[in-house]
Amino acid sequence: MLLFLDTEYTGLRQHTPKLISLGMVSEDGQREFYVELSERGTLTTVRASQSE
């Protein structure tokens, strides 16, 4: 199974950019996962699904 990964960070010109979100989707589009990180560093699962 091939997975695609996407990340989003705070500003590029910052000395230490921080991870804001992380998303993954399978090649066939049947599985996806997306989380966001709060300013306190805790994870919030926004979407996790598997199509049948």
N, CA and C atoms as an extended XYZ file, in Angstrom:
156
Properties=species:S:1:pos:R:3:atomname:S:1:resname:S:1:resid:I:1 pbc="F F F"
N         0.844       -1.170        0.000 N   MET     1
C         0.000        0.000        0.000 CA  MET     1
C         0.890        1.234        0.000 C   MET     1
N         0.576        2.154       -0.872 N   LEU     2
C         1.299        3.413       -0.976 CA  LEU     2
C         0.531        4.485       -0.209 C   LEU     2
N         1.239        5.237        0.648 N   LEU     3
C         0.629        6.314        1.426 CA  LEU     3
C         1.240        7.647        1.031 C   LEU     3
N         0.413        8.680        0.996 N   PHE     4
C         0.886       10.032        0.732 CA  PHE     4
C         0.776       10.824        2.026 C   PHE     4
N         1.815       11.585        2.341 N   LEU     5
C         1.906       12.337        3.580 CA  LEU     5
C         1.993       13.825        3.264 C   LEU     5
N         1.248       14.630        4.023 N   ASP     6
C         1.279       16.081        3.857 CA  ASP     6
C         1.389       16.713        5.235 C   ASP     6
N         2.224       17.723        5.356 N   THR     7
C         2.394       18.430        6.624 CA  THR     7
C         2.232       19.925        6.404 C   THR     7
N         1.893       20.620        7.479 N   GLU     8
C         1.782       22.070        7.427 CA  GLU     8
C         2.485       22.631        8.659 C   GLU     8
N         3.306       23.659        8.439 N   TYR     9
C         4.084       24.276        9.509 CA  TYR     9
C         3.753       25.749        9.623 C   TYR     9
N         4.153       26.343       10.771 N   THR    10
C         4.040       27.787       10.930 CA  THR    10
C         5.020       28.456        9.979 C   THR    10
N         5.078       29.758        9.975 N   GLY    11
C         5.869       30.546        9.030 CA  GLY    11
C         7.243       30.014        8.678 C   GLY    11
N         7.566       30.074        7.406 N   LEU    12
C         8.844       29.567        6.902 CA  LEU    12
C        10.042       30.372        7.400 C   LEU    12
N         9.844       31.629        7.661 N   ARG    13
C        10.973       32.475        8.055 CA  ARG    13
C        11.230       32.454        9.557 C   ARG    13
N        10.470       31.682       10.297 N   GLN    14
C        10.689       31.570       11.733 CA  GLN    14
C        11.936       30.738       11.989 C   GLN    14
N        12.615       31.042       13.088 N   HIS    15
C        13.834       30.298       13.433 CA  HIS    15
C        13.533       28.817       13.683 C   HIS    15
N        12.451       28.546       14.374 N   THR    16
C        12.056       27.151       14.634 CA  THR    16
C        10.577       26.973       14.292 C   THR    16
N        10.250       26.689       13.025 N   PRO    17
C         8.859       26.462       12.632 CA  PRO    17
C         8.271       25.286       13.419 C   PRO    17
N         6.969       25.342       13.701 N   LYS    18
C         6.296       24.283       14.443 CA  LYS    18
C         5.278       23.590       13.547 C   LYS    18
N         5.147       22.294       13.740 N   LEU    19
C         4.173       21.503       13.000 CA  LEU    19
C         2.762       21.898       13.415 C   LEU    19
N         1.896       22.176       12.436 N   ILE    20
C         0.508       22.551       12.699 CA  ILE    20
C        -0.427       21.375       12.433 C   ILE    20
N        -0.195       20.663       11.320 N   SER    21
C        -1.087       19.554       10.968 CA  SER    21
C        -0.334       18.492       10.176 C   SER    21
N        -0.931       17.304       10.177 N   LEU    22
C        -0.362       16.167        9.478 CA  LEU    22
C        -1.517       15.393        8.853 C   LEU    22
N        -1.394       15.052        7.588 N   GLY    23
C        -2.434       14.295        6.911 CA  GLY    23
C        -1.835       13.180        6.082 C   GLY    23
N        -2.560       12.070        5.992 N   MET    24
C        -2.134       10.933        5.174 CA  MET    24
C        -3.347       10.380        4.437 C   MET    24
N        -3.113        9.883        3.238 N   VAL    25
C        -4.167        9.232        2.467 CA  VAL    25
C        -3.535        8.082        1.689 C   VAL    25
N        -4.273        6.977        1.575 N   SER    26
C        -3.773        5.835        0.811 CA  SER    26
C        -3.917        6.110       -0.678 C   SER    26
N        -3.142        5.394       -1.458 N   GLU    27
C        -3.138        5.584       -2.907 CA  GLU    27
C        -4.525        5.399       -3.518 C   GLU    27
N        -5.290        4.438       -2.985 N   ASP    28
C        -6.620        4.187       -3.536 CA  ASP    28
C        -7.690        5.110       -2.951 C   ASP    28
N        -7.311        5.965       -2.001 N   GLY    29
C        -8.247        6.915       -1.417 CA  GLY    29
C        -9.206        6.307       -0.407 C   GLY    29
N        -9.001        5.044       -0.068 N   GLN    30
C        -9.910        4.356        0.846 CA  GLN    30
C        -9.621        4.646        2.317 C   GLN    30
N        -8.420        5.087        2.632 N   ARG    31
C        -8.035        5.365        4.016 CA  ARG    31
C        -7.453        6.767        4.104 C   ARG    31
N        -7.877        7.508        5.132 N   GLU    32
C        -7.322        8.839        5.331 CA  GLU    32
C        -7.234        9.142        6.821 C   GLU    32
N        -6.288       10.008        7.144 N   PHE    33
C        -6.037       10.385        8.530 CA  PHE    33
C        -5.554       11.825        8.539 C   PHE    33
N        -6.099       12.634        9.461 N   TYR    34
C        -5.723       14.035        9.545 CA  TYR    34
C        -5.776       14.479       10.994 C   TYR    34
N        -4.688       15.085       11.490 N   VAL    35
C        -4.655       15.615       12.852 CA  VAL    35
C        -4.122       17.037       12.831 C   VAL    35
N        -4.536       17.803       13.832 N   GLU    36
C        -4.035       19.158       14.026 CA  GLU    36
C        -3.408       19.230       15.413 C   GLU    36
N        -2.353       20.019       15.541 N   LEU    37
C        -1.698       20.213       16.819 CA  LEU    37
C        -2.073       21.565       17.389 C   LEU    37
N        -2.416       21.581       18.667 N   SER    38
C        -2.764       22.849       19.316 CA  SER    38
C        -1.479       23.566       19.713 C   SER    38
N        -1.631       24.784       20.172 N   GLU    39
C        -0.461       25.549       20.609 CA  GLU    39
C         0.195       24.921       21.831 C   GLU    39
N        -0.573       24.155       22.591 N   ARG    40
C        -0.023       23.465       23.766 CA  ARG    40
C         0.682       22.168       23.383 C   ARG    40
N         0.580       21.781       22.111 N   GLY    41
C         1.243       20.569       21.645 CA  GLY    41
C         0.391       19.323       21.702 C   GLY    41
N        -0.907       19.459       21.996 N   THR    42
C        -1.773       18.292       22.029 CA  THR    42
C        -2.361       18.033       20.645 C   THR    42
N        -2.627       16.768       20.346 N   LEU    43
C        -3.174       16.372       19.052 CA  LEU    43
C        -4.693       16.372       19.082 C   LEU    43
N        -5.296       16.813       18.005 N   THR    44
C        -6.736       16.734       17.821 CA  THR    44
C        -6.983       15.967       16.534 C   THR    44
N        -7.588       14.788       16.649 N   THR    45
C        -7.905       14.017       15.458 CA  THR    45
C        -9.134       14.622       14.799 C   THR    45
N        -8.922       15.149       13.618 N   VAL    46
C       -10.005       15.794       12.887 CA  VAL    46
C       -10.746       14.775       12.039 C   VAL    46
N        -9.989       13.867       11.438 N   ARG    47
C       -10.630       12.885       10.552 CA  ARG    47
C        -9.753       11.647       10.472 C   ARG    47
N       -10.363       10.514       10.687 N   ALA    48
C        -9.720        9.221       10.475 CA  ALA    48
C       -10.791        8.297        9.927 C   ALA    48
N       -10.620        7.830        8.716 N   SER    49
C       -11.681        7.013        8.118 CA  SER    49
C       -11.113        5.936        7.209 C   SER    49
N       -11.941        4.929        7.010 N   GLN    50
C       -11.621        3.859        6.082 CA  GLN    50
C       -12.888        3.508        5.342 C   GLN    50
N       -12.876        3.684        4.031 N   SER    51
C       -14.041        3.351        3.203 CA  SER    51
C       -14.056        1.855        2.946 C   SER    51
N       -15.231        1.314        2.854 N   GLU    52
C       -15.345       -0.124        2.574 CA  GLU    52
C       -15.922       -0.384        1.222 C   GLU    52
